C-alpha cells in the first residue's frame, strides 16, 4: 500500500510542503515542525543525501498538533506517520505511562496527599521524573483531595434529569479539569444551573488527544469509542454536549467527524443519485452546485479523493456527525444564553486588570472570542486580550513534560511570557488548562479559567 512505511509518509509531507510558503510565518517561534522540515529539505538539496530514518522520526515527533497550520490533510499525514512509527518501533515506557492522563489522575487521585508529597520531595520527585522521562525542571501539578467525578456523583449529576427540561447539557469535562483543577468544572456547573440549564455528567474517558498525539492509535480509538457511545445516548435523549476544555471541544467538534460526510453511511441518507456526493454547505472547502443547503459534487470526479479516511473513520459515521454537531464550547454556549436573555446580569463588580490568552484549539473551532464578550460585561474589570503573533504557550499537553521537549516548550512560549510580564496583570485568564500549567511553570501571576471569574461575578461569591 502506498505510504505504508512511516518514512515514506513523512517524506510525502516534506515533498508537499517544501515548495509552499503558506506556513513560513510559523518559522519564527510558533512551531518546531516546519523550521526542521525546511532545514532537512535544504540539507538534502545541498548534500544530495536524503534525510535518515532517525531525522524523519525526529521531524514527526516535533508536531504537537496545535492546528495552527492551515492544511488539515498535512496534520493528518503527520499523525499517520507518527502512528506508523509507533506501530513499528513501539512506544517508550515513560510516554506510554504519561499519555494516559486519566489513569494517572485516578491512581494519584486515590491517595492525593501521599502522591503530592512524593512528587514534591527532592529525591523521590527526581526519581519519578527520571523513570518516566520527565524533565527535572518541570513542575508537577497538585492532585486534589476530591476529583470532579466524585463531586458530580455526590451531587447526582451522573444521572439524567427531567426529560422535558427546556435546556440540558451533557458536560464533557476533560481529564485536567476532572483530576487537577476540579474548581473549573464546578464553576461551570454553577454557572449553567444559574441560567436554568440542567447539567448531566455522563461517564467519560479521556478525549484521546494525548494518545493521538503520541501515535497510540489503539488507545485513542478505545477512548473515543467509549465516549462516542455515552455522548450519542445523551444526544438521543435531547442533551447538547458542552466542553469547558478547548482541546476536548476541538476533538469532538472537528477531529471526530473528519471525513464522516463522505462516508457511504452518511451519503445514503442524503443523496438520491448514486453518481453524486452531497456535503452540507459550509462543511467543506470545495465549491460546487448548491442545492437545499448542500454542496453537490460529481462522484466520478471527487469520489476517489473525498473519502471517510479520518483518524476515527473506524467508528460509525452517523454517530460521529451527530455528536460533533451537538457539541459546544462552554463560552460559545454561554454567549448563546446571553443572546437569548437567559444569562442574567452579574451581581458582583470586579476591579483590577486581567489578560486573556485564547488557546490554539479554541481558535480552531471558529467561534470567535466568546469569553472576551462575556468578561467585558463585568463592571470595572479591565481586560486585555493577547492577539496577533503571540500564538502559543508552548506546553503542547503532555509534550511539555518530556525531558527532550521541555526546553523547546519554554522557548516556544517565551514571547508570550515576555508580553505578559510587560503587561503585568493581576490575573491571567485562559480556557486551556494545559496553558494554565505552562503559565504556572513560567510566571508568578495567578491563573484562572474564564468560567471561574464569571461564576464569582454572577453568583456574588
N, C-alpha and C positions, 0 to 999 in steps of 0.2 A: 504494500500500500504506500502511496506517495507520502513522504514526510513522516513515515512511521518511526524513524530514528530521530532522537531528540536533537542531535547536531544538525540534521537536515531541516528540522522545523525551525530552529532559531536562525539557521543560515538563511532561510526564506525570508525571515523578518528583516535581517540585515540587508538583503538584496532589495526588499520593498522600500526600506526607509533611507537607504544611503543617498539616493538622488532627490530626496524630498526635504524641503526646508521648513515644513509646517511646524515641526517640533524644535526648531533651532532655539526658540525662546526659552525652552526648558534646559538649555545647556548651562545657563549661568549658575543657578544654585538650587533649583527646584527638583532636580531629577538626577539619579545615579545611573540610570539605564542608558539614556541617549548619548551623554558625553562618552561613555565607554563604547557604545556602538560605533560612533564616528571615529573614535581613536583606533578601534580594530580595523575599520574599513580603510582608514588612511595608512595604517601599518601594512595591510595586505597590498595596497597599491604601491607602496614604496619598496617592499621587500619581495613581492611576488609569492610570498608564502601564506597559505591560508591559516586562519586562526586555529589554535589547537582545541581539542575537546575540553580541556580544563578552562581555557579562556572563554569558550562558548557557554560552559556551565556557569562560570562566574558572571557573565553578562546576564544570563537568565535570572540568576539569583538577585540581581540588583533591582528588579522591578518589584515595587511594593503595592502595585495595583491601586494607586491613588486616583486613577481615572482622569487625570488632567490632560493627557494626550487625547487628540480628537478622534482616533480611529479604533472603534470597538473591536474590529477584527484583528488588529495588531495586538491589542491587550490579550484577546482570547488566544492568539497563537503563542504568545509568550508564556501564558499559564499552561497551555497544552504542552509546550516544550519542557517546562519545568516538571509537569506531571509525568512526562515520558522519562525524564532523567530519574525521577524518584522511583518509578516503576522498575527501571532497570538497575539502578545503583543503590536503592534503599534510602531511608531517612535516618539521620543521626538520632541516637537515643535522646539527647537533650532536646532537640527540636520536636521529636515525637511526643515528648512529655509536655513541653510548654505550649504546643499548638492546641492542646485540648484544655482550653481555658475553663470550661465548665467542670471538668474533673478536678482541676487544681482548686477551683473555688469550693467544690463540695468537700474535698479532703481537708483543706486548710480551714474551711468554714466550720467543720465539725469540732475542731479544737483551736479556735482562733487565738486565744491568749497564748497557748503553747507555741503555735507556729509563728506568731508575731514576735515573740521573744527569741525564738530560734533564728529567725531570718534577720533580726536586727543585731544579734550578738556578733561581735567582730569575727570570732573564729568560726563558729558554726555557720554564720551567714556566708562567709568566704568559701567554705567547703561546699555549700549548696550551689553557689554561683559557679564554682569550678566544675562541679559534677554535671550541671545542666547547660553549660556553655553560655552563661550569663556574664556580661561584663562586670568587673569588680566595682565600677563606679556607679552602676545603675541602682537606683533606689528601689527597694521593694515597696509595693503598696501595702496598706493595712487591711487585714481581714476583720470584718465586723462580727460582733457577738451574735447578731441575728440577721441572716441574709433576707433579701426581699421576698423570696418564695415562701419562707416560713411566716413572715409577717402577713403576706397575702392570704395564706391559708387560715391564719388566726382571725382574719377579718372576712372570711368566707368569700374572697374574691376568686377562688378556684372553681366556683360553681356558677353556672349561668343563672341570670336573674329572670325577671318577668319577661315573657315573650313579646309583650305589647309595649315595651319601653320605647319612648319616642326616639331617643338616641342611645346607642350602646356600642361600646368598643371592646374588642379583644386586644389586650395590651401585650405587645411583644417587647420584652424589656431589654434583652441583651445581657451577656454574661458579666460585663464590667459593672453594669447597674445592679444586677442581682446580687453579686458577691462582694464588690468593693465599695460601691457608692450607693447603697440602698436608699439614702436620703433623696436621691434624684427621682427614682420611680415612685417613691412615697409622695413626693411633692406633685408629681404628675397625676396620681390618683386623686389627691385632694383637689387639684385644680379642675379636673374633669368632673368630679362629683359635685363640685361647687357650681358647675354650669348645668347641672341636672342630667349628666351623662352617666349611664350605667357602665361600670367597669368590670370586665371579666378577664382574669389572668389564666389562660389555658396552660396546660402542661407544655413545656417547650424546652428545646435544647439549643445549643449554640447555633447562630445563624449560618455557620460553616465558613465564614470568611477566613479565619486563621488557617484552617485546614486547606482551603482552596489556594491561599497564598503560598503555602508551603509545598503544594503539589500532591497533597494526600487526598486523592480523589475518592477513595473508598470511604474515608471518614466524613468528608464533606457531603457526599451523596447520602450517607446514612443519616446525618443530622437533618438534612433538608427533607428527606423522605418522611421522617417523623414529624417535623414542623408542618409540612405540607398537609398531612392528614389532619392534624389538630386545627390548623387555620382554615382549611376547606370546610370542616364541620362547623366552625364558628361563622364563616361567611354564609353558609347554608342556613344558619339559624338567625340571620339578619344582622350580624355584627360587622362593623368596619374594623379594620386592623390598624392600630396606631403604634408607632415606634418612637421611643424617646432617644434612641441611638441612631445617628445618621448613617453609620455603616450597615446596621441591620436593615434600615429603610432602603438603602441603596441595593442591598442584596435582594430583598423581597420585591421591590418595585421594578428594578432594572435587570439585574443579572438572572434572576429566576426565570423570567419569561423570554429571554433572548432566543429567537428563532421559533418560538411557540406558534406565532401567527402563520408560519409557513408549513406547519405540520399537516399531514393528511387528516388527522383527527379534527383540527380546527377548520380546515378548508371544507370538509364535508358538511359542516354546519352552516356555512355562509355562501357557498357558491352553488349555482345551478348548472354551470357549464364546466365540464371536466378540463377544458382547454385553458381555463383562466385561473389566476391566483388573485384572491381578494384580501387586502390588508386594510385594517381600519385607518382612515385618514389621520395623519399626524403620528402614526406609529412606525413610519418607515421614511427613510431619506429619499427613496426613489419617487419620481413623479410619473404619473400616468393618468389614464382616464378615470375621472371621479364619478362615482355612482352611489347615491344614498349613503354618504358617509364613509365610503370605501375608496381606496385606490385599486383599480382593476388592471392587472398585468397579464400579458400573454405567457402562459406556462411554457410554451415552446422556446421562448427567449430567456425567461428568468428562472425556470424550474430547476435548472442544474446548479444554480448558484444560491438561490433562496431556499434554503433547507432548514429544518429544525435540527441544527447541529450545535446548539449552545451547550454550555457546561452541564446543564441539568436536563438535557433532552431525553434522558432515560426515564424521567418522571412524566406523568400524564400531562399533556399539553394544556388541556382544558382546565385542570386544577391549577396549573402554574399561572395561567392567564387570569383566572378568577381571583386568586389570592393577590396577584400583582395589582390588578385594577381596583381592589378594595383596600389597598394599603396606603396609609397617610403618615407623613412625618408629624410628630406631635405639634410642632409650631404651625405647620400647614393646617392642621385640624383646628387648632385654637383660633387661627386667623379666620377660618370659615365660621366659627361660632361668633366671632366678633362681627362679621359681616351680617349675620342673621339676627344680631341683637341678643344672643344667648350668653354672651360673655359680658358680665356686668362691669361697672366702673370699679377701679381699685379703691380700697378703703384706707390705704396707708401710703404716706408720702415717702419719697426716698431722696436723700441728699447724696452728695459725693459724685465721683467720676468713675465710670466703668468703661472698659474697652471690650468690644465684642469681636471674636475671631470666628469666621464661618469655616467649618471643616470641609475638606475636599469632597467627601461623599455626600454632604448636604448640597453642595453646589451642583453636583452631577445629577441631582433629582429635578433640576429646572423648576424650582418652586419659589424662586426669589429669596428674599430675606425676611421671612415672616416674623422671626423673633425681634428684628430691629423695629418693625412696626408695632409689635406688642410692647416692647420695652419703652419705646418713646411715649407711650401713653402714661407712664408713671410720672407723677408731678415731681419736679425739682431734680430729676435724675439726669445727669449729663452723660450722654452715651456717645462713644466714638467707635466706628466700625473700621476694621482694618481691611483694606481692599487692595486692588492693583497687584503688584508683583510679590507681595508677601503671601505666598500661596500655600505654604506647607510648614507644619510644626516640626516635621522630620521623624516623628515617632513611628509611624507605619505599623501600629499594632504591636504584635509580639516581636517584630523585627528589631524594634528599638532595644529589646532586652539582650539580643545576641551579642556575644563578645566581638565578633568580626564586623558587626554593623553599628555598634554604639557610637563610635567616633564620627562616622558618616552621618548618623542620625542627628547628633548635636550640630554638626556643620550645616546640614540641610536647614535646620531651624534657626541658624544664627541671625540672619537678617530680621526675621520676625521677632526674636527675643530682643535684639537691639532696639527695634522700633517700640516695643512695649516698654522697655526700660526708659526710652526717651519720653514716652507719654507719661509714665509713672502713675498708673491709675490706682484707685483704691481697691479695685477688684477686676479680675479678668473673667469674662463670661464666654463660654463656648459650649455648644451642644454635643461635642465629641469627648467622651471620657478618656479615649486614648490620648487626645491632645491635652487633656487635663493632667494625665500622668507626666507628659513631657514638660508642661508648664511647672508642675511641682518639682520636676528634676532640675530645671534651669533657672527658675525665677523665685523671688521671695513673696510675690504677691498672692493673696488668697484667690482661689479659682472656684467658680460656680457654674452650674448649668443654668441657662436662662429660666427654666421652669422653677428653680429654687427661688430666684428673685421674684418671679411673678407670683408664686404661691404665697410668699410673705406679704406682697403688696395687696393681693386680693382677699386674703384671709385676715390680715391685720395682726398676724402672729409675729 
